[in-house]
Amino acid sequence: MSIKANNPAYKSWIEVPSDSDFPIQNIPFGIIATDSNKPRVATRIGDTIIDLKVIFNFGYFTDLQFTVEDFDSETLNNMMRLGKEGTRSLRGRISELFEESNDDLKKNSNHLHKALLDINDVQMLIPISIGDYTDFYSSEQHAFNVGCLFRDPNNALLPNWKHIPVGYHGRASSILASGVDFHRPKGQKKPPTAEMPVFGESNLLDFELETAFFTYKGKPLGDHITTAEADEYIFGMALLNDWSARDIQGWEYVPLGPFLGKNFASHISCWIVTLDALEPFRVSGPIQDPKVLPYLEYTGDKHIDIKIEVVIQPENGEENVVAKSNYRHMYWNMNQQLAHHTINGCNMRLGDCYGSGTISGPEEGQYGSMLEISWKGTKPFKMNDGTQRKFINDNDTVVMRGFAEKDGVRIGFGEVKAKVLPTK
Ligand code: MN
């Protein structure tokens, strides 16, 4: 498959800093708000924001199937209705307009003045109206670490783990845009030595380093999406911090799984990077042994090499890198997750969100949660201001950044960032 907008030789007439996540080969989609305008659809090259409603209204998309409502919208859901062919054609057209040999738009200073905005003059909003949210548990190292911490290293993985991409239905209403701070949750918990449960603020607030993917319109209830079809149903990806209150979670999760320990907040990065833009960074996954059932088999390279780091920044303090992981460490890929999710006839809808599960690499330093980094609090992380962290403190900001890089092209997500405010 050749996707024209991915051509590594392209350069834009818009300046792109050398370490930018947003060269002309990225063309992500997001929702911007400014002081003077209602929210609308935008893309980004370097540190320049491109207002796609304005570009549409000046007639640069007349050869495409879109209408002004697709861009004059506070979510990407409208423009996603045309599916992969639609967004691929849009990304292709934007790439042509901003490629250095094309001056159709560049020569029109009145259009430029209205369509291009400085990154500092816009606020990024949550890009998609999310209907359903599912979170998987698909990194083997993470599942192994958690199994060691809560059970025993000899039986760390439960018997189903290598046969099923394990997941649960989460809550979409509390998925937040990067930059929206939130309060430490409170709830019921039972300290290990206590006779009875107690109520109070969570003392074991944790991040989970994840990615998310978002779907176009799926198939009707009763049908399923195969691993071979899955790519056509996936719009793009974002970084996801799936916050977890380990003390609330630990007391409530048997027998029905995650509930109030998980649903108080999850944050996503604000630019949706299309799966098309990530195609050049595909890599092979692990050999799956035991062999999976036929509906979970797949062909081709379906994993993606995305480097992701996690940083804790105390109030007025320096950043501390606490983890460097990679999305390629997943055991189950998105195609398998989607095939499994729909094999019973469950219907996927436009704008649904799917978390990868915490992504932990095989070595220390690559673990995607404080639970694993501090080994359940027994090995506190030493911060560069001399303090320690077992979990996340009030007024700490947690930042995740991620990008893929190959042949001199870097395609990134920017960041997902949020500060933990004291309990309300
Ligand atoms: Mn999670």
Boltz pocket constraint, residues with backbone or C-beta under 6 A from the ligand:
constraints:
  - pocket:
      binder: B
      contacts: [[A, 135], [A, 136], [A, 208], [A, 210], [A, 242], [A, 355], [A, 357], [A, 358]]
      max_distance: 6.0
